[in-house]
Amino acid sequence: MDYLISQVTNPLVIAIVVGGLLCCITAMTLAAPAFNKDRLESRLKAVANRREELRKKNRAEVEQKSLRRTDSSWVKKLVDQLSLQKLLEDPNVASKLVQAGFRGPRPVSVFYFFRFTMPIVFGVGAFVYLWFVNDHGQTQQVRLALAMFAFAAGFYGPNIYLENLVQKRRTSIMRAFPDCLDMLLICVESGMSIEQGFARVAEEIGTASPELAEELALTTAELSYLQDRRAAYYNLAERTNHPGVKGVAMALVQAEKYGTPLGSALRVMAKENRDLRVTEAEKKAAALPAQLTVPMIVFFLPVLFLVILGPAYIKIQGMNMPGN
């Protein structure tokens, strides 16, 4: 024990131990750069791989909900067997269906199916009703005219219904579009990217216009997977088919191409769309008197004449009664 204590307290031994430790530390310090890898490069590579994985996943989800789906239903098979797309060819039906909110190949097949079957159903139904059920004594010419009218109503009915859906959807979008641009301007000026701004506005505008929220969400998805980002803006303008949205899409394309300030463009477009909404309201208000002319003549004037001339007629009848 005394020997161990003497060795530990020996200055020579302490100097040897300290010198060895210093040599080891010096050797590790000199050799450390050779063993250290480039952490930054590995992190950037990991981020790029993760971004690519998310892009592939998002692209797969969008493709499952996009126009690339295949339709294998019996309606599609019937349309193909009868060649209804060639027989009832309408070059604008695909764009109108997209504007009405119907996406994918199946709505096209359903539209041609109903356009083929509804004239037959309406025509045959009118024929059976007029010749076998109805016995009001119409002539053959009247019955034939009514049957032809039912056939024409069945043929043009799907187009009228689709046009009505397009108009309602466009009205709903344009009613909330100026407010949408104001919120998008706030998001962009706060530092958000255009994709984040679209996603945020889609969440907020859903209560006012679900159709506009759907279009913005779809544009966000297209911005994330389309190689040309400008195509997403063009698709938005095509789906809405409104001058206000087309102007905003062109402004976004120019900002994407030339790097112009996006905030000022959105501010100007928001003011223009708000003025456009006011102009549409003024146009409807100006057309209201002309639209009310026929209902006033049919419903108001007879009642007015009855109220004014009724007492006079009753008085005249009382004067002409015997004994007066």
C-alpha positions in Angstrom: 0.0 0.0 0.0 2.8 2.4 0.8 4.4 1.5 -2.5 1.2 2.3 -4.4 0.9 5.6 -2.7 4.5 6.4 -3.4 4.1 5.6 -7.1 0.9 7.7 -7.4 2.5 10.7 -5.8 5.7 10.3 -7.8 6.2 13.4 -10.0 7.7 11.4 -12.8 4.8 9.0 -13.0 2.3 12.0 -13.0 4.3 13.7 -15.8 4.3 10.5 -17.9 0.5 10.0 -17.5 -0.3 13.7 -18.3 2.0 13.6 -21.3 0.3 10.4 -22.6 -3.1 12.0 -22.2 -2.0 15.1 -24.1 -0.6 13.0 -26.9 -3.9 11.1 -27.2 -5.9 14.3 -27.3 -3.6 15.8 -29.9 -3.9 12.7 -32.1 -7.7 12.6 -31.8 -7.9 16.3 -32.7 -5.8 15.8 -35.8 -7.6 12.7 -36.9 -11.2 14.0 -36.3 -11.6 15.8 -39.7 -10.9 12.6 -41.5 -13.7 10.8 -39.7 -16.3 13.6 -39.8 -18.7 13.4 -42.7 -20.4 16.3 -44.4 -23.6 16.6 -42.2 -25.0 19.4 -44.3 -24.9 17.5 -47.5 -26.5 14.4 -45.9 -29.3 16.5 -44.4 -30.0 18.2 -47.8 -30.1 14.9 -49.4 -32.5 13.5 -46.8 -34.7 16.5 -47.3 -34.7 16.1 -51.1 -35.6 12.4 -50.7 -38.4 13.2 -48.3 -39.7 15.9 -50.7 -39.7 13.5 -53.5 -41.6 10.9 -51.5 -44.2 13.4 -50.5 -44.5 14.6 -54.1 -45.0 11.0 -55.3 -47.6 10.4 -52.6 -49.5 13.6 -53.4 -49.3 12.8 -57.1 -50.7 9.4 -56.6 -53.6 10.8 -54.4 -54.4 13.4 -57.0 -54.3 11.0 -59.9 -56.8 8.8 -58.1 -59.2 11.8 -57.9 -58.3 13.4 -61.3 -59.4 12.9 -64.9 -56.9 10.0 -65.4 -59.3 7.5 -63.8 -60.8 4.9 -66.0 -64.5 4.2 -66.2 -65.4 0.5 -66.3 -69.1 0.8 -65.5 -71.9 -0.7 -67.6 -72.9 2.8 -68.7 -69.4 3.3 -70.3 -69.7 -0.1 -72.0 -73.1 0.8 -73.4 -72.0 4.2 -74.6 -69.0 2.6 -76.3 -71.0 -0.2 -77.9 -73.6 2.2 -79.3 -70.9 4.8 -80.2 -73.0 7.5 -78.5 -70.1 9.9 -78.3 -69.9 10.0 -82.1 -73.6 9.9 -82.6 -74.3 12.7 -80.1 -71.0 14.5 -80.3 -70.7 17.7 -78.3 -67.2 19.3 -78.3 -68.1 21.4 -75.2 -69.5 18.7 -73.0 -66.2 17.9 -71.2 -65.5 21.5 -70.3 -69.1 22.1 -69.2 -69.0 19.0 -67.0 -65.8 20.3 -65.4 -67.3 23.7 -64.9 -70.3 22.1 -63.3 -68.1 20.2 -60.8 -68.2 16.8 -62.4 -64.6 15.4 -62.9 -63.4 12.2 -64.3 -64.5 10.1 -67.3 -67.7 8.7 -65.8 -69.8 11.9 -65.9 -69.2 12.1 -69.7 -70.5 8.6 -70.2 -73.5 9.3 -67.9 -74.3 12.5 -69.8 -74.4 10.7 -73.2 -76.4 7.9 -71.7 -79.1 10.2 -70.4 -79.1 12.3 -73.6 -79.8 9.1 -75.5 -82.3 7.5 -73.2 -84.3 10.6 -72.1 -85.8 11.4 -75.5 -87.0 7.8 -75.8 -88.4 7.7 -72.3 -90.2 11.1 -72.7 -91.4 10.3 -76.2 -92.7 6.9 -75.4 -94.3 8.1 -72.2 -96.1 10.9 -73.9 -97.3 8.6 -76.7 -98.7 6.0 -74.2 -100.3 8.7 -72.1 -101.9 10.6 -75.0 -103.1 7.6 -77.0 -104.0 5.1 -74.3 -104.5 6.9 -71.0 -105.7 10.4 -71.8 -109.2 10.6 -73.2 -109.8 14.4 -73.4 -110.5 14.2 -77.1 -107.5 15.9 -78.6 -107.0 15.7 -82.3 -104.2 13.5 -83.8 -102.3 16.6 -84.8 -102.3 17.9 -81.2 -101.3 14.6 -79.8 -98.4 14.3 -82.3 -97.2 17.8 -81.5 -97.3 17.0 -77.8 -95.3 13.8 -78.3 -92.7 15.7 -80.4 -92.5 18.3 -77.7 -91.8 15.6 -75.1 -89.2 14.1 -77.3 -87.4 17.4 -77.8 -87.6 18.2 -74.1 -85.9 14.8 -73.3 -83.2 15.5 -75.9 -82.4 19.1 -74.8 -83.1 18.5 -71.1 -79.6 17.2 -70.1 -78.0 20.3 -71.8 -80.3 22.7 -70.0 -79.8 21.0 -66.7 -76.0 21.0 -67.1 -76.0 24.7 -68.1 -78.1 25.5 -65.1 -75.6 23.8 -62.8 -72.7 25.6 -64.5 -74.4 29.0 -64.0 -75.2 28.3 -60.3 -71.7 27.1 -59.6 -70.2 30.2 -61.4 -72.5 32.5 -59.4 -71.5 30.9 -56.1 -67.8 31.2 -57.0 -67.9 34.8 -58.1 -70.0 35.9 -55.1 -67.1 34.9 -52.8 -64.1 35.5 -55.2 -63.3 39.1 -54.2 -63.2 38.1 -50.5 -61.0 35.2 -51.5 -58.6 37.6 -53.2 -58.5 39.8 -50.1 -57.6 36.8 -47.9 -55.0 35.6 -50.4 -53.4 39.0 -50.4 -53.2 39.0 -46.6 -51.6 35.5 -46.7 -49.0 36.5 -49.4 -48.1 39.8 -47.7 -47.6 37.9 -44.4 -44.9 35.8 -46.0 -46.8 32.7 -47.1 -46.1 31.0 -50.4 -48.9 30.9 -53.0 -49.5 27.2 -52.3 -49.9 27.9 -48.6 -52.1 30.9 -49.3 -54.4 28.8 -51.5 -54.7 26.1 -48.9 -55.4 28.6 -46.1 -58.0 30.5 -48.1 -59.7 27.2 -49.1 -60.1 26.4 -45.4 -61.6 29.8 -44.6 -63.8 30.4 -47.7 -65.5 27.0 -47.4 -68.4 28.3 -45.4 -69.2 31.0 -47.9 -68.6 29.0 -51.1 -67.8 25.3 -51.0 -67.4 25.4 -54.8 -64.6 28.0 -54.6 -62.9 26.1 -51.7 -62.9 23.0 -53.9 -61.4 24.8 -56.8 -58.6 26.3 -54.6 -57.8 23.0 -53.0 -57.6 21.4 -56.5 -55.3 24.2 -57.6 -53.1 23.7 -54.6 -52.8 20.0 -55.5 -51.9 20.8 -59.1 -49.3 23.3 -58.0 -47.6 20.5 -56.0 -47.4 17.9 -58.7 -47.5 19.7 -62.1 -44.1 20.3 -63.7 -45.3 23.6 -65.1 -46.9 25.7 -62.3 -48.5 28.0 -64.8 -50.7 25.1 -66.1 -52.4 25.0 -62.6 -53.5 28.7 -63.1 -54.7 28.1 -66.6 -56.7 25.1 -65.4 -58.3 27.2 -62.7 -59.4 29.8 -65.2 -60.7 27.0 -67.5 -62.7 25.3 -64.8 -64.4 28.6 -63.7 -64.8 30.2 -67.1 -65.2 33.7 -65.8 -63.4 36.9 -66.9 -62.4 37.8 -63.3 -60.8 34.5 -62.6 -59.1 34.5 -65.9 -57.6 37.9 -65.2 -56.3 36.7 -61.8 -54.8 33.6 -63.5 -53.0 35.7 -66.0 -51.6 38.0 -63.2 -50.4 34.9 -61.3 -48.8 33.5 -64.5 -47.0 36.8 -65.2 -45.8 36.9 -61.6 -44.5 33.4 -61.9 -42.8 34.1 -65.2 -41.3 37.6 -64.7 -41.1 37.8 -60.9 -43.4 40.8 -60.6 -44.7 41.7 -57.2 -47.7 39.4 -56.4 -49.2 41.6 -53.7 -49.9 44.6 -55.9 -51.4 42.4 -58.6 -53.7 40.7 -56.2 -54.8 44.1 -54.7 -55.7 45.4 -58.1 -57.5 42.2 -59.1 -59.5 42.2 -55.9 -60.7 45.7 -56.5 -61.6 44.9 -60.1 -63.5 41.8 -59.1 -65.4 43.7 -56.4 -66.3 46.3 -59.0 -67.4 43.5 -61.4 -69.6 42.1 -58.7 -71.2 45.5 -58.1 -71.7 45.9 -61.8 -73.5 42.5 -62.1 -75.8 43.5 -59.2 -76.6 46.9 -60.9 -77.3 45.1 -64.1 -79.8 42.8 -62.4 -81.4 45.7 -60.7 -81.7 47.6 -63.9 -83.4 44.6 -65.7 -85.8 44.1 -62.8 -88.5 46.6 -64.0 -88.7 45.0 -67.4 -89.0 41.5 -65.9 -91.8 42.6 -63.6 -93.9 44.1 -66.4 -95.6 40.8 -67.4 -96.3 39.6 -63.8 -97.8 43.0 -63.0 -100.1 42.9 -66.0 -101.2 39.3 -65.4 -101.6 39.3 -61.6 -101.9 42.9 -60.4 -104.0 44.7 -63.0 -107.0 42.3 -62.9 -107.1 42.6 -59.1 -106.8 46.4 -59.3 -109.6 46.6 -61.8 -111.7 44.4 -59.6 -111.1 46.5 -56.6 -111.8 49.8 -58.4 -114.8 48.7 -60.6 -116.3 46.2 -58.2 -118.2 48.7 -56.0 -119.4 50.6 -58.9 -120.7 47.4 -60.6 -122.5 46.4 -57.4 -124.1 49.8 -57.1 -125.3 49.8 -60.7 -126.7 46.3 -60.3 -128.5 47.5 -57.1 -130.0 50.4 -59.0 -131.3 48.2 -61.8 -133.0 45.8 -59.5 -136.9 45.9 -59.5 -138.3 48.1 -56.7 -135.5 50.7 -56.8 
